[in-house]
Amino acid sequence: MPILVEFLLPLATLGGLVVMQKGSSAKEEAEESKNAIRLMGGKMVDLFQVQLPGLEDERFMVVLEKIKATPSEFPRRVGIPAKSPIKN
């Protein structure tokens, strides 16, 4: 999730939302992504479970709001976030 946050939040406008669908580990991933969310200028506003037709797996929606500008050094070049994700 930190990689997804690094690529998505810089694209959002101030006050805009980023919505991500995640699996059963969404709560843990969100906790691990707190620093990346903060660095990218966002904050988590909601995390809720959804039921999708045809899927028995647990699915969650994670909603982030862009509350400040993302620093100009983000997102990093392709490949760098996957090799070195932002950690808490």
DSSP file (Angstrom, degrees, kcal/mol; ACC not computed):
  #  RESIDUE AA STRUCTURE BP1 BP2  ACC     N-H-->O    O-->H-N    N-H-->O    O-->H-N    TCO  KAPPA ALPHA  PHI   PSI    X-CA   Y-CA   Z-CA
    1    1 A M     >        0   0    0      0, 0.0     4,-2.7     0, 0.0     5,-0.2   0.000 360.0 360.0 360.0 -34.0    0.0    0.0    0.0
    2    2 A P  H  >  +     0   0    0      0, 0.0     4,-2.1     0, 0.0     5,-0.1   0.873 360.0  50.8 -59.3 -32.9    2.8    2.5    0.6
    3    3 A I  H  > S+     0   0    0      2,-0.2     4,-1.6     1,-0.2     5,-0.2   0.925 110.5  47.7 -68.3 -44.5    3.7    2.1   -3.1
    4    4 A L  H  > S+     0   0    0      1,-0.2     4,-2.4     2,-0.2     5,-0.3   0.910 111.4  51.2 -60.9 -43.9    0.2    2.7   -4.2
    5    5 A V  H  X S+     0   0    0     -4,-2.7     4,-2.0     1,-0.2    -1,-0.2   0.906 107.3  53.8 -59.8 -43.5   -0.1    5.8   -1.9
    6    6 A E  H  < S+     0   0    0     -4,-2.1    -1,-0.2    -5,-0.2    -2,-0.2   0.833 115.5  39.0 -64.2 -32.3    3.2    7.2   -3.4
    7    7 A F  H  < S+     0   0    0     -4,-1.6     4,-0.3    -3,-0.1    -1,-0.2   0.809 122.4  39.5 -86.5 -30.2    1.8    6.9   -7.0
    8    8 A L  H >X S+     0   0    0     -4,-2.4     3,-1.4    -5,-0.2     4,-0.7   0.921 105.5  57.0 -89.1 -47.0   -1.8    8.0   -6.3
    9    9 A L  G >< S+     0   0    0     -4,-2.0     3,-1.1     1,-0.3    -3,-0.1   0.861 100.5  58.5 -60.4 -37.8   -1.8   10.9   -3.8
   10   10 A P  G 34 S+     0   0    0      0, 0.0    -1,-0.3     0, 0.0    60,-0.1   0.792 104.4  54.6 -60.4 -23.6    0.5   13.1   -5.9
   11   11 A L  G <4 S+     0   0    0     -3,-1.4    -2,-0.2    -4,-0.3     2,-0.1   0.688  92.0  90.1 -81.3 -18.8   -2.1   13.0   -8.6
   12   12 A A  S << S-     0   0    0     -3,-1.1     2,-0.2    -4,-0.7     3,-0.1  -0.474  76.0-126.0 -79.3 148.6   -5.0   14.2   -6.4
   13   13 A T    >   -     0   0    0     -2,-0.1     3,-2.9     1,-0.1    53,-0.3  -0.528  45.0 -75.9 -85.8 160.7   -5.8   17.8   -6.0
   14   14 A L  T 3  S+     0   0    0      1,-0.3    53,-0.2    -2,-0.2    -1,-0.1  -0.345 125.4  18.4 -56.4 131.6   -6.0   19.5   -2.6
   15   15 A G  T 3  S+     0   0    0     51,-3.4    -1,-0.3     1,-0.3    52,-0.1   0.320 102.1 126.3  85.5  -7.6   -9.2   18.4   -0.9
   16   16 A G    <   -     0   0    0     -3,-2.9    50,-2.6    50,-0.2     2,-0.3  -0.299  53.8-126.5 -80.0 167.1   -9.5   15.5   -3.4
   17   17 A L  E     -A   65   0A   0     48,-0.2     2,-0.4    -3,-0.1    48,-0.2  -0.865   9.7-157.5-116.7 148.6  -10.0   11.9   -2.4
   18   18 A V  E     -A   64   0A   0     46,-2.5    46,-2.9    -2,-0.3     2,-0.5  -0.997  13.8-166.0-119.5 127.4   -8.1    8.7   -3.3
   19   19 A V  E     -A   63   0A   0     -2,-0.4     2,-0.4    44,-0.2    44,-0.2  -0.969   6.2-175.9-119.9 125.4  -10.1    5.5   -2.9
   20   20 A M  E     -A   62   0A   0     42,-2.6    42,-3.0    -2,-0.5     2,-0.5  -0.956  19.5-141.2-122.0 137.9   -8.3    2.1   -2.9
   21   21 A Q  E     +A   61   0A   0     -2,-0.4     2,-0.3    40,-0.2    40,-0.2  -0.865  31.3 174.6 -94.8 128.0   -9.8   -1.4   -2.8
   22   22 A K  E     -A   60   0A   0     38,-2.9    38,-2.9    -2,-0.5     4,-0.0  -0.851  24.1-118.5-130.3 164.9   -7.8   -3.7   -0.6
   23   23 A G    >   -     0   0    0     -2,-0.3     3,-1.8    36,-0.2    36,-0.1   0.104  58.5 -58.5 -87.3-158.0   -8.1   -7.3    0.7
   24   24 A S  T 3  S+     0   0    0      1,-0.3     3,-0.4    34,-0.3     4,-0.2   0.668 129.8  61.4 -65.1 -17.8   -8.3   -8.7    4.1
   25   25 A S  T 3>  +     0   0    0      1,-0.2     4,-2.8    33,-0.1    -1,-0.3   0.240  69.8 112.9 -91.0  14.6   -5.0   -7.2    5.2
   26   26 A A  H <> S+     0   0    0     -3,-1.8     4,-2.7     1,-0.2     5,-0.2   0.873  73.3  51.3 -56.5 -42.7   -6.2   -3.6    4.6
   27   27 A K  H  > S+     0   0    0     -3,-0.4     4,-1.9     2,-0.2    -1,-0.2   0.925 113.8  43.7 -64.0 -44.1   -6.2   -2.6    8.2
   28   28 A E  H  > S+     0   0    0      2,-0.2     4,-2.3    -4,-0.2    -2,-0.2   0.913 114.4  50.3 -66.3 -42.5   -2.6   -3.8    8.7
   29   29 A E  H  X S+     0   0    0     -4,-2.8     4,-1.0     1,-0.2    -2,-0.2   0.893 109.1  51.7 -62.9 -40.1   -1.5   -2.2    5.4
   30   30 A A  H  < S+     0   0    0     -4,-2.7     3,-0.4    -5,-0.2     4,-0.3   0.903 109.8  49.5 -63.5 -40.9   -3.1    1.1    6.3
   31   31 A E  H >< S+     0   0    0     -4,-1.9     3,-1.1     1,-0.2     4,-0.2   0.916 111.3  49.0 -63.0 -43.4   -1.2    1.1    9.6
   32   32 A E  H 3< S+     0   0    0     -4,-2.3    56,-0.3     1,-0.2     3,-0.3   0.675 110.3  53.6 -68.9 -17.6    2.1    0.3    7.8
   33   33 A S  T 3X S+     0   0    0     -4,-1.0     4,-2.8    -3,-0.4     5,-0.2   0.367  73.4 104.7-100.1   3.4    1.3    3.2    5.4
   34   34 A K  H <> S+     0   0    0     -3,-1.1     4,-2.3    -4,-0.3    -1,-0.2   0.890  83.2  46.8 -54.3 -43.9    0.8    6.0    7.8
   35   35 A N  H  > S+     0   0    0     -3,-0.3     4,-2.9    -4,-0.2    -1,-0.2   0.916 112.6  48.8 -66.9 -42.6    4.1    7.6    7.2
   36   36 A A  H  > S+     0   0    0     50,-0.3     4,-2.0    -4,-0.2    -2,-0.2   0.908 111.3  50.8 -62.5 -42.0    3.8    7.4    3.4
   37   37 A I  H  <>S+     0   0    0     -4,-2.8     5,-3.0     2,-0.2     4,-0.2   0.930 113.1  45.6 -60.9 -45.8    0.3    8.9    3.6
   38   38 A R  H ><5S+     0   0    0     -4,-2.3     3,-1.6    -5,-0.2    -2,-0.2   0.932 112.0  50.8 -63.6 -46.9    1.6   11.8    5.7
   39   39 A L  H 3<5S+     0   0    0     -4,-2.9    -1,-0.2     1,-0.3    -2,-0.2   0.843 108.1  52.7 -61.1 -34.3    4.6   12.4    3.5
   40   40 A M  T 3<5S-     0   0    0     -4,-2.0    -1,-0.3    -5,-0.2    -2,-0.2   0.445 123.4-103.5 -82.6   0.1    2.4   12.5    0.4
   41   41 A G  T < 5S+     0   0    0     -3,-1.6    26,-2.6     1,-0.3    27,-1.9   0.716  80.6 118.5  89.0  22.0    0.2   15.2    2.0
   42   42 A G  E   < -B   66   0A   0     -5,-3.0     2,-0.3    24,-0.3    -1,-0.3  -0.613  45.1-157.7-116.1 174.9   -2.7   12.9    2.8
   43   43 A K  E     -B   65   0A   0     22,-1.7    22,-2.9    -2,-0.2     2,-0.4  -0.980  29.9-111.1-146.5 148.4   -4.7   11.6    5.8
   44   44 A M  E     +B   64   0A   0     -2,-0.3    20,-0.2    20,-0.2     3,-0.1  -0.669  33.8 172.8 -80.9 129.6   -6.9    8.6    6.1
   45   45 A V  E     +     0   0A   0     18,-2.9     2,-0.3    -2,-0.4    19,-0.2   0.627  61.4   2.7-110.2 -20.0  -10.6    9.5    6.4
   46   46 A D  E     -B   63   0A   0     17,-1.5    17,-3.0     2,-0.0    -1,-0.3  -0.979  42.1-174.8-165.0 152.1  -12.2    6.0    6.2
   47   47 A L  E     +B   62   0A   0     -2,-0.3     2,-0.3    15,-0.2    15,-0.2  -0.881  27.4 162.7-148.5 114.5  -11.7    2.3    6.0
   48   48 A F  E     -B   61   0A   0     13,-2.1    13,-3.0    -2,-0.3     2,-0.2  -0.973  36.7-111.5-140.9 152.0  -14.8    0.2    5.6
   49   49 A Q  E     -B   60   0A   0     -2,-0.3     2,-0.3    11,-0.2    11,-0.3  -0.561  31.2-168.8 -81.9 142.2  -15.7   -3.4    4.5
   50   50 A V  E     -B   59   0A   0      9,-2.7     9,-0.8    -2,-0.2     2,-0.6  -0.947  17.4-137.1-128.9 152.7  -17.6   -4.0    1.3
   51   51 A Q        -     0   0    0     -2,-0.3     7,-0.1     7,-0.1     5,-0.1  -0.949  19.9-160.6-108.9 120.4  -19.3   -7.0   -0.1
   52   52 A L    >   -     0   0    0     -2,-0.6     3,-2.1     5,-0.3     5,-0.0  -0.872  26.1-108.8-104.9 132.4  -18.7   -7.6   -3.8
   53   53 A P  T 3  S+     0   0    0      0, 0.0     3,-0.1     0, 0.0    -1,-0.0  -0.310 103.4  15.5 -57.0 133.0  -21.0   -9.8   -5.8
   54   54 A G  T 3  S+     0   0    0      1,-0.2     2,-0.5     2,-0.0    -3,-0.0   0.375 106.8  98.4  85.4  -4.7  -19.3  -13.0   -6.8
   55   55 A L    <   -     0   0    0     -3,-2.1    -3,-0.3     1,-0.1    -1,-0.2  -0.964  44.4-176.5-119.0 130.5  -16.5  -12.7   -4.3
   56   56 A E        +     0   0    0     -2,-0.5    -1,-0.1    -3,-0.1     3,-0.1   0.633  56.9 104.2 -93.7 -16.6  -16.4  -14.4   -0.9
   57   57 A D  S    S-     0   0    0      1,-0.1    -5,-0.3    -5,-0.0     2,-0.3  -0.242  83.4-102.6 -62.8 150.4  -13.1  -12.7    0.1
   58   58 A E        -     0   0    0     -7,-0.1     2,-0.4    -9,-0.0   -34,-0.3  -0.604  44.3-172.2 -70.4 133.1  -13.1   -9.8    2.6
   59   59 A R  E     - B   0  50A   0     -9,-0.8    -9,-2.7    -2,-0.3     2,-0.3  -0.974   5.1-168.3-129.7 145.6  -12.7   -6.5    0.7
   60   60 A F  E     -AB  22  49A   0    -38,-2.9   -38,-2.9    -2,-0.4     2,-0.5  -0.956  16.6-139.1-132.4 150.1  -12.2   -3.1    2.1
   61   61 A M  E     -AB  21  48A   0    -13,-3.0   -13,-2.1    -2,-0.3     2,-0.5  -0.945  15.8-160.6-106.8 130.0  -12.2    0.4    0.8
   62   62 A V  E     -AB  20  47A   0    -42,-3.0   -42,-2.6    -2,-0.5     2,-0.5  -0.957   7.0-162.2-111.7 123.9   -9.5    2.8    2.0
   63   63 A V  E     -AB  19  46A   0    -17,-3.0   -18,-2.9    -2,-0.5   -17,-1.5  -0.932   8.2-177.0-114.8 124.0  -10.3    6.5    1.6
   64   64 A L  E     -AB  18  44A   0    -46,-2.9   -46,-2.5    -2,-0.5     2,-0.4  -0.897  12.6-150.1-115.7 146.7   -7.6    9.1    1.8
   65   65 A E  E     -AB  17  43A   0    -22,-2.9   -22,-1.7    -2,-0.3     2,-0.8  -0.951  16.9-129.9-114.9 138.1   -7.9   12.9    1.5
   66   66 A K  E     + B   0  42A   0    -50,-2.6   -51,-3.4    -2,-0.4   -24,-0.3  -0.780  35.1 165.8 -85.9 112.6   -5.2   15.1    0.1
   67   67 A I        +     0   0    0    -26,-2.6     2,-0.3    -2,-0.8   -25,-0.2   0.569  61.0  15.9-108.3 -12.9   -4.8   17.9    2.8
   68   68 A K  S    S-     0   0    0    -27,-1.9    -1,-0.2   -28,-0.1   -53,-0.1  -0.975  92.0 -76.6-153.0 165.9   -1.5   19.4    1.7
   69   69 A A        -     0   0    0     -2,-0.3   -56,-0.1     1,-0.1    -2,-0.1  -0.304  45.2-117.4 -65.7 144.8    0.8   19.5   -1.3
   70   70 A T        -     0   0    0    -60,-0.1   -30,-0.2   -61,-0.1    -1,-0.1  -0.670  37.9-102.6 -79.3 133.9    3.0   16.6   -2.0
   71   71 A P    >   -     0   0    0      0, 0.0     3,-1.8     0, 0.0    -1,-0.1  -0.220  30.9-115.3 -55.4 148.8    6.8   17.4   -1.9
   72   72 A S  T 3  S+     0   0    0      1,-0.3    -2,-0.1    -3,-0.1    -3,-0.0   0.685 109.5  69.0 -65.2 -19.1    8.3   17.8   -5.3
   73   73 A E  T 3  S+     0   0    0      3,-0.0    -1,-0.3     0, 0.0    -3,-0.0   0.522  86.6 120.4 -78.6  -1.9   10.6   14.8   -4.9
   74   74 A F    <   +     0   0    0     -3,-1.8     2,-0.1   -35,-0.1   -67,-0.1  -0.881  49.7  38.1-115.6 149.3    7.6   12.4   -5.0
   75   75 A P  S    S-     0   0    0      0, 0.0     3,-0.1     0, 0.0   -68,-0.1   0.619  87.3-141.0 -71.3 153.6    6.7   10.2   -6.6
   76   76 A R        -     0   0    0      1,-0.2     3,-0.1    -2,-0.1    -2,-0.1  -0.278  37.6 -67.7 -74.7 167.3   10.1    8.7   -7.0
   77   77 A R    >   -     0   0    0      1,-0.1     3,-1.7     2,-0.1    -1,-0.2  -0.095  69.0 -77.6 -55.1 153.4   11.3    7.2  -10.3
   78   78 A V  T 3  S+     0   0    0      1,-0.2    -1,-0.1     2,-0.2     0, 0.0  -0.253 118.9  20.0 -53.3 133.8    9.7    4.0  -11.6
   79   79 A G  T 3> S+     0   0    0     -3,-0.1     4,-1.8     1,-0.0    -1,-0.2  -0.065 101.5  89.3  96.4 -32.8   11.0    1.0   -9.7
   80   80 A I  H <> S+     0   0    0     -3,-1.7     4,-2.7     1,-0.2    -2,-0.2   0.939  84.9  51.1 -67.2 -47.7   12.4    2.9   -6.7
   81   81 A P  H  4 S+     0   0    0      0, 0.0    -1,-0.2     0, 0.0    -3,-0.1   0.883 111.5  48.6 -58.5 -36.6    9.1    2.7   -4.6
   82   82 A A  H  4 S+     0   0    0      1,-0.2    -2,-0.2     2,-0.2   -79,-0.1   0.880 116.3  42.5 -70.0 -37.0    8.9   -1.0   -5.1
   83   83 A K  H  < S+     0   0    0     -4,-1.8    -1,-0.2     1,-0.2    -3,-0.2   0.819 133.2  20.0 -76.9 -30.9   12.5   -1.6   -4.1
   84   84 A S  S  < S-     0   0    0     -4,-2.7    -1,-0.2    -5,-0.2    -2,-0.2  -0.570  80.1-170.8-141.0  72.0   12.4    0.8   -1.2
   85   85 A P        -     0   0    0      0, 0.0     2,-0.4     0, 0.0    -3,-0.1  -0.274  37.3 -97.2 -64.7 151.6    8.9    1.5    0.0
   86   86 A I        -     0   0    0    -84,-0.1   -50,-0.3     2,-0.1     2,-0.2  -0.558  47.8-162.1 -69.6 125.1    8.3    4.3    2.6
   87   87 A K              0   0    0     -2,-0.4   -54,-0.1   -52,-0.1   -55,-0.0  -0.684 360.0 360.0-107.8 161.0    8.2    2.7    6.0
   88   88 A N              0   0    0    -56,-0.3   -55,-0.1    -2,-0.2    -1,-0.1   0.472 360.0 360.0 -72.9 360.0    6.8    4.0    9.3
